[in-house]
Amino acid sequence: MTKTKSVAAIEIGRRIREARQKLGISREDLSELSEMETTSIGRIERGESSPAVQSIVRLAFALETDPGQFISGITPDAYAPPSHQLKVRDLIRQRREQFGNGG
């Protein structure tokens, strides 16, 4: 089974990769500066892994930027794959179908 990448993971990874490239450093350099595994950084940059807060802070410090730059504008909806995003109206419709209109 293939794991679906979240919009948030892809966007955060893109921002981290761009910040690294802007400084002209390799993943190996960033690994050393952030004390993180090169493979972990690669997975984050490709959007295959959502970084923990600690990782975001380490990467931001190593890249000489504010951690907020990586998560600014990211909403909770961005963490669910598109097939799992549920809108309020959809939830209400589901509940009405399930329990009737008496709720």
N, CA, C and O atoms as a printed pandas DataFrame, in Angstrom:
     atom_number atom_name residue_name chain_id  residue_number  x_coord  y_coord  z_coord
0              1         N          MET        A               1    0.840   -1.184    0.000
1              2        CA          MET        A               1    0.000    0.000    0.000
2              3         C          MET        A               1    0.882    1.244    0.000
3              4         O          MET        A               1    1.840    1.321    0.769
4              5         N          THR        A               2    0.573    2.210   -0.846
5              6        CA          THR        A               2    1.344    3.433   -0.947
6              7         C          THR        A               2    0.810    4.458    0.034
7              8         O          THR        A               2   -0.401    4.642    0.161
8              9         N          LYS        A               3    1.714    5.118    0.719
9             10        CA          LYS        A               3    1.310    6.152    1.663
10            11         C          LYS        A               3    1.106    7.456    0.896
11            12         O          LYS        A               3    1.988    7.881    0.150
12            13         N          THR        A               4   -0.051    8.091    1.074
13            14        CA          THR        A               4   -0.343    9.350    0.407
14            15         C          THR        A               4    0.328   10.488    1.156
15            16         O          THR        A               4    0.236   10.588    2.380
16            17         N          LYS        A               5    1.002   11.337    0.406
17            18        CA          LYS        A               5    1.669   12.487    1.011
18            19         C          LYS        A               5    0.632   13.558    1.326
19            20         O          LYS        A               5   -0.292   13.785    0.545
20            21         N          SER        A               6    0.790   14.211    2.465
21            22        CA          SER        A               6   -0.121   15.302    2.791
22            23         C          SER        A               6    0.364   16.575    2.109
23            24         O          SER        A               6    1.553   16.743    1.840
24            25         N          VAL        A               7   -0.573   17.456    1.841
25            26        CA          VAL        A               7   -0.245   18.747    1.243
26            27         C          VAL        A               7    0.717   19.498    2.161
27            28         O          VAL        A               7    1.643   20.158    1.690
28            29         N          ALA        A               8    0.497   19.396    3.459
29            30        CA          ALA        A               8    1.355   20.090    4.428
30            31         C          ALA        A               8    2.787   19.576    4.363
31            32         O          ALA        A               8    3.728   20.369    4.323
32            33         N          ALA        A               9    2.961   18.264    4.352
33            34        CA          ALA        A               9    4.309   17.688    4.314
34            35         C          ALA        A               9    5.042   18.107    3.049
35            36         O          ALA        A               9    6.230   18.425    3.093
36            37         N          ILE        A              10    4.341   18.107    1.930
37            38        CA          ILE        A              10    4.955   18.511    0.662
38            39         C          ILE        A              10    5.378   19.974    0.714
39            40         O          ILE        A              10    6.484   20.318    0.299
40            41         N          GLU        A              11    4.503   20.833    1.222
41            42        CA          GLU        A              11    4.799   22.269    1.275
42            43         C          GLU        A              11    5.926   22.573    2.254
43            44         O          GLU        A              11    6.823   23.355    1.936
44            45         N          ILE        A              12    5.894   21.974    3.426
45            46        CA          ILE        A              12    6.960   22.196    4.412
46            47         C          ILE        A              12    8.289   21.714    3.844
47            48         O          ILE        A              12    9.307   22.394    3.975
48            49         N          GLY        A              13    8.280   20.556    3.222
49            50        CA          GLY        A              13    9.495   20.026    2.614
50            51         C          GLY        A              13   10.048   20.935    1.532
51            52         O          GLY        A              13   11.257   21.152    1.444
52            53         N          ARG        A              14    9.152   21.466    0.708
53            54        CA          ARG        A              14    9.568   22.387   -0.353
54            55         C          ARG        A              14   10.221   23.630    0.235
55            56         O          ARG        A              14   11.244   24.091   -0.271
56            57         N          ARG        A              15    9.643   24.170    1.288
57            58        CA          ARG        A              15   10.192   25.379    1.916
58            59         C          ARG        A              15   11.569   25.109    2.524
59            60         O          ARG        A              15   12.471   25.941    2.425
60            61         N          ILE        A              16   11.722   23.959    3.143
61            62        CA          ILE        A              16   13.017   23.603    3.741
62            63         C          ILE        A              16   14.067   23.424    2.648
63            64         O          ILE        A              16   15.186   23.922    2.769
64            65         N          ARG        A              17   13.707   22.716    1.586
65            66        CA          ARG        A              17   14.638   22.505    0.467
66            67         C          ARG        A              17   15.057   23.845   -0.146
67            68         O          ARG        A              17   16.237   24.060   -0.422
68            69         N          GLU        A              18   14.085   24.749   -0.359
69            70        CA          GLU        A              18   14.404   26.056   -0.935
70            71         C          GLU        A              18   15.334   26.856   -0.028
71            72         O          GLU        A              18   16.257   27.511   -0.512
72            73         N          ALA        A              19   15.099   26.808    1.275
73            74        CA          ALA        A              19   15.967   27.530    2.216
74            75         C          ALA        A              19   17.382   26.957    2.180
75            76         O          ALA        A              19   18.360   27.704    2.224
76            77         N          ARG        A              20   17.487   25.644    2.102
77            78        CA          ARG        A              20   18.802   24.996    2.034
78            79         C          ARG        A              20   19.521   25.378    0.744
79            80         O          ARG        A              20   20.701   25.729    0.765
80            81         N          GLN        A              21   18.810   25.307   -0.370
81            82        CA          GLN        A              21   19.413   25.627   -1.661
82            83         C          GLN        A              21   19.802   27.101   -1.750
83            84         O          GLN        A              21   20.806   27.447   -2.374
84            85         N          LYS        A              22   19.011   27.960   -1.129
85            86        CA          LYS        A              22   19.317   29.397   -1.130
86            87         C          LYS        A              22   20.663   29.658   -0.454
87            88         O          LYS        A              22   21.406   30.555   -0.854
88            89         N          LEU        A              23   20.967   28.869    0.570
89            90        CA          LEU        A              23   22.255   29.004    1.260
90            91         C          LEU        A              23   23.374   28.270    0.520
91            92         O          LEU        A              23   24.552   28.436    0.839
92            93         N          GLY        A              24   23.000   27.467   -0.458
93            94        CA          GLY        A              24   23.993   26.742   -1.239
94            95         C          GLY        A              24   24.653   25.599   -0.490
95            96         O          GLY        A              24   25.821   25.289   -0.722
96            97         N          ILE        A              25   23.899   24.970    0.413
97            98        CA          ILE        A              25   24.477   23.852    1.165
98            99         C          ILE        A              25   23.801   22.543    0.773
99           100         O          ILE        A              25   22.657   22.536    0.317
100          101         N          SER        A              26   24.505   21.460    0.952
101          102        CA          SER        A              26   23.992   20.129    0.615
102          103         C          SER        A              26   23.163   19.575    1.774
103          104         O          SER        A              26   23.151   20.133    2.871
104          105         N          ARG        A              27   22.483   18.482    1.510
105          106        CA          ARG        A              27   21.753   17.794    2.584
106          107         C          ARG        A              27   22.731   17.298    3.643
107          108         O          ARG        A              27   22.429   17.308    4.837
108          109         N          GLU        A              28   23.898   16.867    3.195
109          110        CA          GLU        A              28   24.919   16.393    4.134
110          111         C          GLU        A              28   25.356   17.522    5.066
111          112         O          GLU        A              28   25.523   17.319    6.268
112          113         N          ASP        A              29   25.541   18.723    4.492
113          114        CA          ASP        A              29   25.902   19.886    5.310
114          115         C          ASP        A              29   24.790   20.192    6.312
115          116         O          ASP        A              29   25.050   20.431    7.492
116          117         N          LEU        A              30   23.558   20.181    5.829
117          118        CA          LEU        A              30   22.417   20.460    6.705
118          119         C          LEU        A              30   22.298   19.396    7.785
119          120         O          LEU        A              30   21.938   19.697    8.923
120          121         N          SER        A              31   22.598   18.169    7.432
121          122        CA          SER        A              31   22.582   17.075    8.400
122          123         C          SER        A              31   23.550   17.358    9.542
123          124         O          SER        A              31   23.213   17.194   10.715
124          125         N          GLU        A              32   24.736   17.778    9.187
125          126        CA          GLU        A              32   25.748   18.080   10.203
126          127         C          GLU        A              32   25.343   19.279   11.055
127          128         O          GLU        A              32   25.489   19.257   12.278
128          129         N          LEU        A              33   24.837   20.318   10.409
129          130        CA          LEU        A              33   24.452   21.534   11.131
130          131         C          LEU        A              33   23.246   21.322   12.048
131          132         O          LEU        A              33   23.163   21.918   13.122
132          133         N          SER        A              34   22.321   20.475   11.622
133          134        CA          SER        A              34   21.081   20.271   12.384
134          135         C          SER        A              34   21.134   19.057   13.301
135          136         O          SER        A              34   20.230   18.840   14.108
136          137         N          GLU        A              35   22.204   18.261   13.175
137          138        CA          GLU        A              35   22.341   17.017   13.935
138          139         C          GLU        A              35   21.174   16.071   13.657
139          140         O          GLU        A              35   20.649   15.414   14.556
140          141         N          MET        A              36   20.787   16.025   12.371
141          142        CA          MET        A              36   19.740   15.117   11.914
142          143         C          MET        A              36   20.322   14.215   10.835
143          144         O          MET        A              36   21.315   14.562   10.195
144          145         N          GLU        A              37   19.706   13.064   10.637
145          146        CA          GLU        A              37   20.151   12.130    9.607
146          147         C          GLU        A              37   19.869   12.699    8.214
147          148         O          GLU        A              37   18.825   13.308    7.985
148          149         N          THR        A              38   20.800   12.496    7.298
149          150        CA          THR        A              38   20.630   12.945    5.915
150          151         C          THR        A              38   19.382   12.323    5.295
151          152         O          THR        A              38   18.647   12.991    4.567
152          153         N          THR        A              39   19.145   11.050    5.582
153          154        CA          THR        A              39   17.966   10.374    5.025
154          155         C          THR        A              39   16.668   10.990    5.549
155          156         O          THR        A              39   15.680   11.077    4.818
156          157         N          SER        A              40   16.671   11.413    6.809
157          158        CA          SER        A              40   15.481   12.065    7.381
158          159         C          SER        A              40   15.217   13.388    6.682
159          160         O          SER        A              40   14.073   13.717    6.369
160          161         N          ILE        A              41   16.272   14.139    6.442
161          162        CA          ILE        A              41   16.131   15.425    5.754
162          163         C          ILE        A              41   15.597   15.192    4.341
163          164         O          ILE        A              41   14.730   15.933    3.876
164          165         N          GLY        A              42   16.104   14.179    3.665
165          166        CA          GLY        A              42   15.623   13.857    2.323
166          167         C          GLY        A              42   14.146   13.519    2.311
167          168         O          GLY        A              42   13.406   13.982    1.443
168          169         N          ARG        A              43   13.708   12.706    3.279
169          170        CA          ARG        A              43   12.282   12.339    3.362
170          171         C          ARG        A              43   11.423   13.573    3.633
171          172         O          ARG        A              43   10.336   13.715    3.073
172          173         N          ILE        A              44   11.913   14.459    4.492
173          174        CA          ILE        A              44   11.167   15.684    4.791
174          175         C          ILE        A              44   11.082   16.551    3.539
175          176         O          ILE        A              44   10.003   17.031    3.190
176          177         N          GLU        A              45   12.205   16.754    2.863
177          178        CA          GLU        A              45   12.220   17.608    1.674
178          179         C          GLU        A              45   11.333   17.061    0.558
179          180         O          GLU        A              45   10.768   17.838   -0.211
180          181         N          ARG        A              46   11.202   15.755    0.457
181          182        CA          ARG        A              46   10.353   15.142   -0.577
182          183         C          ARG        A              46    8.883   15.068   -0.153
183          184         O          ARG        A              46    8.034   14.628   -0.929
184          185         N          GLY        A              47    8.584   15.494    1.069
185          186        CA          GLY        A              47    7.208   15.453    1.548
186          187         C          GLY        A              47    6.757   14.069    1.955
187          188         O          GLY        A              47    5.558   13.822    2.089
188          189         N          GLU        A              48    7.699   13.164    2.153
189          190        CA          GLU        A              48    7.371   11.791    2.544
190          191         C          GLU        A              48    7.210   11.656    4.052
191          192         O          GLU        A              48    6.721   10.638    4.542
192          193         N          SER        A              49    7.622   12.684    4.785
193          194        CA          SER        A              49    7.570   12.656    6.243
194          195         C          SER        A              49    7.209   14.042    6.748
195          196         O          SER        A              49    7.758   15.042    6.284
196          197         N          SER        A              50    6.291   14.102    7.695
197          198        CA          SER        A              50    5.951   15.376    8.340
198          199         C          SER        A              50    6.895   15.570    9.515
199          200         O          SER        A              50    6.899   14.759   10.441
200          201         N          PRO        A              51    7.692   16.626    9.497
201          202        CA          PRO        A              51    8.663   16.805   10.573
202          203         C          PRO        A              51    8.011   17.183   11.896
203          204         O          PRO        A              51    7.016   17.908   11.933
204          205         N          ALA        A              52    8.587   16.681   12.974
205          206        CA          ALA        A              52    8.155   17.056   14.320
206          207         C          ALA        A              52    8.603   18.492   14.587
207          208         O          ALA        A              52    9.478   19.012   13.895
208          209         N          VAL        A              53    8.013   19.119   15.572
209          210        CA          VAL        A              53    8.370   20.494   15.928
210          211         C          VAL        A              53    9.866   20.603   16.206
211          212         O          VAL        A              53   10.514   21.551   15.764
212          213         N          GLN        A              54   10.409   19.643   16.931
213          214        CA          GLN        A              54   11.837   19.667   17.246
214          215         C          GLN        A              54   12.677   19.684   15.965
215          216         O          GLN        A              54   13.673   20.403   15.888
216          217         N          SER        A              55   12.289   18.912   14.984
217          218        CA          SER        A              55   13.020   18.873   13.716
218          219         C          SER        A              55   12.907   20.197   12.974
219          220         O          SER        A              55   13.888   20.678   12.407
220          221         N          ILE        A              56   11.720   20.785   12.976
221          222        CA          ILE        A              56   11.527   22.080   12.315
222          223         C          ILE        A              56   12.424   23.131   12.957
223          224         O          ILE        A              56   13.049   23.930   12.258
224          225         N          VAL        A              57   12.488   23.131   14.281
225          226        CA          VAL        A              57   13.321   24.105   14.996
226          227         C          VAL        A              57   14.797   23.869   14.683
227          228         O          VAL        A              57   15.530   24.822   14.419
228          229         N          ARG        A              58   15.235   22.625   14.708
229          230        CA          ARG        A              58   16.644   22.310   14.395
230          231         C          ARG        A              58   17.007   22.750   12.982
231          232         O          ARG        A              58   18.051   23.364   12.762
232          233         N          LEU        A              59   16.139   22.432   12.031
233          234        CA          LEU        A              59   16.403   22.792   10.643
234          235         C          LEU        A              59   16.411   24.307   10.461
235          236         O          LEU        A              59   17.274   24.846    9.768
236          237         N          ALA        A              60   15.463   24.986   11.076
237          238        CA          ALA        A              60   15.407   26.444   10.964
238          239         C          ALA        A              60   16.655   27.084   11.557
239          240         O          ALA        A              60   17.216   28.007   10.966
240          241         N          PHE        A              61   17.090   26.609   12.705
241          242        CA          PHE        A              61   18.300   27.148   13.335
242          243         C          PHE        A              61   19.501   26.933   12.413
243          244         O          PHE        A              61   20.305   27.844   12.213
244          245         N          ALA        A              62   19.619   25.733   11.858
245          246        CA          ALA        A              62   20.734   25.416   10.960
246          247         C          ALA        A              62   20.683   26.256    9.687
247          248         O          ALA        A              62   21.721   26.608    9.126
248          249         N          LEU        A              63   19.471   26.576    9.235
249          250        CA          LEU        A              63   19.295   27.355    8.009
250          251         C          LEU        A              63   19.196   28.854    8.275
251          252         O          LEU        A              63   18.928   29.641    7.367
252          253         N          GLU        A              64   19.415   29.234    9.526
253          254        CA          GLU        A              64   19.423   30.644    9.940
254          255         C          GLU        A              64   18.131   31.364    9.561
255          256         O          GLU        A              64   18.146   32.452    8.986
256          257         N          THR        A              65   17.017   30.722    9.900
257          258        CA          THR        A              65   15.720   31.313    9.609
258          259         C          THR        A              65   14.758   31.041   10.760
259          260         O          THR        A              65   15.064   30.267   11.667
260          261         N          ASP        A              66   13.616   31.670   10.718
261          262        CA          ASP        A              66   12.578   31.488   11.724
262          263         C          ASP        A              66   11.807   30.200   11.415
263          264         O          ASP        A              66   11.426   29.980   10.265
264          265         N          PRO        A              67   11.570   29.349   12.413
265          266        CA          PRO        A              67   10.810   28.118   12.173
266          267         C          PRO        A              67    9.425   28.383   11.580
267          268         O          PRO        A              67    8.887   27.553   10.847
268          269         N          GLY        A              68    8.861   29.534   11.899
269          270        CA          GLY        A              68    7.544   29.886   11.376
270          271         C          GLY        A              68    7.499   29.972    9.867
271          272         O          GLY        A              68    6.440   29.799    9.264
272          273         N          GLN        A              69    8.637   30.237    9.252
273          274        CA          GLN        A              69    8.700   30.318    7.790
274          275         C          GLN        A              69    8.270   28.996    7.154
275          276         O          GLN        A              69    7.684   28.982    6.071
276          277         N          PHE        A              70    8.559   27.901    7.824
277          278        CA          PHE        A              70    8.251   26.590    7.261
278          279         C          PHE        A              70    6.789   26.192    7.430
279          280         O          PHE        A              70    6.273   25.387    6.655
280          281         N          ILE        A              71    6.118   26.747    8.437
281          282        CA          ILE        A              71    4.737   26.322    8.700
282          283         C          ILE        A              71    3.694   27.416    8.487
283          284         O          ILE        A              71    2.498   27.164    8.634
284          285         N          SER        A              72    4.127   28.608    8.148
285          286        CA          SER        A              72    3.204   29.716    7.945
286          287         C          SER        A              72    2.153   29.375    6.883
287          288         O          SER        A              72    2.484   28.947    5.778
288          289         N          GLY        A              73    0.899   29.572    7.237
289          290        CA          GLY        A              73   -0.194   29.346    6.299
290          291         C          GLY        A              73   -0.648   27.901    6.170
291          292         O          GLY        A              73   -1.586   27.613    5.426
292          293         N          ILE        A              74    0.000   26.991    6.879
293          294        CA          ILE        A              74   -0.392   25.581    6.825
294          295         C          ILE        A              74   -1.610   25.388    7.731
295          296         O          ILE        A              74   -1.575   25.749    8.907
296          297         N          THR        A              75   -2.675   24.824    7.185
297          298        CA          THR        A              75   -3.900   24.607    7.954
298          299         C          THR        A              75   -4.057   23.121    8.286
299          300         O          THR        A              75   -3.425   22.277    7.651
300          301         N          PRO        A              76   -4.890   22.798    9.270
301          302        CA          PRO        A              76   -5.104   21.390    9.611
302          303         C          PRO        A              76   -5.566   20.548    8.424
303          304         O          PRO        A              76   -5.204   19.376    8.321
304          305         N          ASP        A              77   -6.363   21.134    7.527
305          306        CA          ASP        A              77   -6.829   20.404    6.346
306          307         C          ASP        A              77   -5.676   19.912    5.489
307          308         O          ASP        A              77   -5.796   18.896    4.804
308          309         N          ALA        A              78   -4.564   20.625    5.525
309          310        CA          ALA        A              78   -3.420   20.281    4.678
310          311         C          ALA        A              78   -2.753   18.980    5.117
311          312         O          ALA        A              78   -1.955   18.417    4.367
312          313         N          TYR        A              79   -3.063   18.500    6.304
313          314        CA          TYR        A              79   -2.454   17.258    6.783
314          315         C          TYR        A              79   -3.190   16.012    6.332
315          316         O          TYR        A              79   -2.628   14.917    6.361
316          317         N          ALA        A              80   -4.422   16.157    5.923
317          318        CA          ALA        A              80   -5.176   14.997    5.454
318          319         C          ALA        A              80   -5.023   14.880    3.943
319          320         O          ALA        A              80   -5.110   15.884    3.236
320          321         N          PRO        A              81   -4.797   13.675    3.442
321          322        CA          PRO        A              81   -4.780   13.513    1.987
322          323         C          PRO        A              81   -6.123   13.975    1.430
323          324         O          PRO        A              81   -7.134   13.841    2.120
324          325         N          PRO        A              82   -6.180   14.514    0.211
325          326        CA          PRO        A              82   -7.437   15.028   -0.348
326          327         C          PRO        A              82   -8.601   14.051   -0.216
327          328         O          PRO        A              82   -9.737   14.480   -0.016
328          329         N          SER        A              83   -8.350   12.769   -0.322
329          330        CA          SER        A              83   -9.434   11.793   -0.226
330          331         C          SER        A              83   -9.995   11.686    1.188
331          332         O          SER        A              83  -11.076   11.127    1.376
332          333         N          HIS        A              84   -9.284   12.209    2.184
333          334        CA          HIS        A              84   -9.734   12.123    3.571
334          335         C          HIS        A              84  -10.233   13.454    4.129
335          336         O          HIS        A              84  -10.693   13.515    5.269
336          337         N          GLN        A              85  -10.143   14.514    3.336
337          338        CA          GLN        A              85  -10.598   15.805    3.836
338          339         C          GLN        A              85  -12.118   15.798    3.913
339          340         O          GLN        A              85  -12.807   15.403    2.972
340          341         N          LEU        A              86  -12.610   16.237    5.034
341          342        CA          LEU        A              86  -14.044   16.226    5.272
342          343         C          LEU        A              86  -14.487   17.650    5.580
343          344         O          LEU        A              86  -13.943   18.298    6.475
344          345         N          LYS        A              87  -15.438   18.114    4.865
345          346        CA          LYS        A              87  -15.980   19.450    5.087
346          347         C          LYS        A              87  -17.111   19.348    6.108
347          348         O          LYS        A              87  -17.720   18.291    6.275
348          349         N          VAL        A              88  -17.380   20.451    6.781
349          350        CA          VAL        A              88  -18.432   20.483    7.792
350          351         C          VAL        A              88  -19.761   20.052    7.187
351          352         O          VAL        A              88  -20.495   19.267    7.788
352          353         N          ARG        A              89  -20.071   20.559    6.007
353          354        CA          ARG        A              89  -21.367   20.206    5.389
354          355         C          ARG        A              89  -21.454   18.705    5.105
355          356         O          ARG        A              89  -22.521   18.101    5.221
356          357         N          ASP        A              90  -20.313   18.111    4.732
357          358        CA          ASP        A              90  -20.299   16.668    4.482
358          359         C          ASP        A              90  -20.545   15.892    5.772
359          360         O          ASP        A              90  -21.264   14.893    5.781
360          361         N          LEU        A              91  -19.940   16.363    6.854
361          362        CA          LEU        A              91  -20.128   15.716    8.148
362          363         C          LEU        A              91  -21.588   15.811    8.586
363          364         O          LEU        A              91  -22.163   14.830    9.057
364          365         N          ILE        A              92  -22.181   16.984    8.433
365          366        CA          ILE        A              92  -23.589   17.174    8.799
366          367         C          ILE        A              92  -24.476   16.257    7.960
367          368         O          ILE        A              92  -25.383   15.618    8.494
368          369         N          ARG        A              93  -24.224   16.187    6.662
369          370        CA          ARG        A              93  -25.003   15.316    5.780
370          371         C          ARG        A              93  -24.870   13.854    6.208
371          372         O          ARG        A              93  -25.858   13.122    6.253
372          373         N          GLN        A              94  -23.653   13.439    6.519
373          374        CA          GLN        A              94  -23.440   12.057    6.959
374          375         C          GLN        A              94  -24.212   11.758    8.235
375          376         O          GLN        A              94  -24.841   10.707    8.359
376          377         N          ARG        A              95  -24.159   12.688    9.181
377          378        CA          ARG        A              95  -24.853   12.475   10.459
378          379         C          ARG        A              95  -26.367   12.421   10.265
379          380         O          ARG        A              95  -27.052   11.619   10.899
380          381         N          ARG        A              96  -26.883   13.279    9.383
381          382        CA          ARG        A              96  -28.327   13.266    9.125
382          383         C          ARG        A              96  -28.753   11.951    8.490
383          384         O          ARG        A              96  -29.800   11.395    8.820
384          385         N          GLU        A              97  -27.924   11.465    7.574
385          386        CA          GLU        A              97  -28.229   10.176    6.942
386          387         C          GLU        A              97  -28.172    9.051    7.968
387          388         O          GLU        A              97  -28.949    8.098    7.916
388          389         N          GLN        A              98  -27.242    9.183    8.891
389          390        CA          GLN        A              98  -27.040    8.162    9.911
390          391         C          GLN        A              98  -28.146    8.177   10.963
391          392         O          GLN        A              98  -28.682    7.133   11.333
392          393         N          PHE        A              99  -28.478    9.378   11.437
393          394        CA          PHE        A              99  -29.383    9.507   12.582
394          395         C          PHE        A              99  -30.707   10.189   12.260
395          396         O          PHE        A              99  -31.548   10.334   13.146
396          397         N          GLY        A             100  -30.908   10.600   11.045
397          398        CA          GLY        A             100  -32.127   11.311   10.686
398          399         C          GLY        A             100  -31.969   12.797   10.952
399          400         O          GLY        A             100  -30.911   13.241   11.397
400          401         N          ASN        A             101  -33.006   13.563   10.686
401          402        CA          ASN        A             101  -32.949   15.021   10.828
402          403         C          ASN        A             101  -33.261   15.509   12.228
403          404         O          ASN        A             101  -33.321   16.719   12.445
404          405         N          GLY        A             102  -33.457   14.636   13.170
405          406        CA          GLY        A             102  -33.855   15.032   14.516
406          407         C          GLY        A             102  -32.758   15.658   15.344
407          408         O          GLY        A             102  -33.044   16.113   16.451
408          409         N          GLY        A             103  -31.488   15.714   14.870
409          410        CA          GLY        A             103  -30.356   16.186   15.657
410          411         C          GLY        A             103  -30.258   17.617   15.714
411          412         O          GLY        A             103  -29.345   18.149   16.347
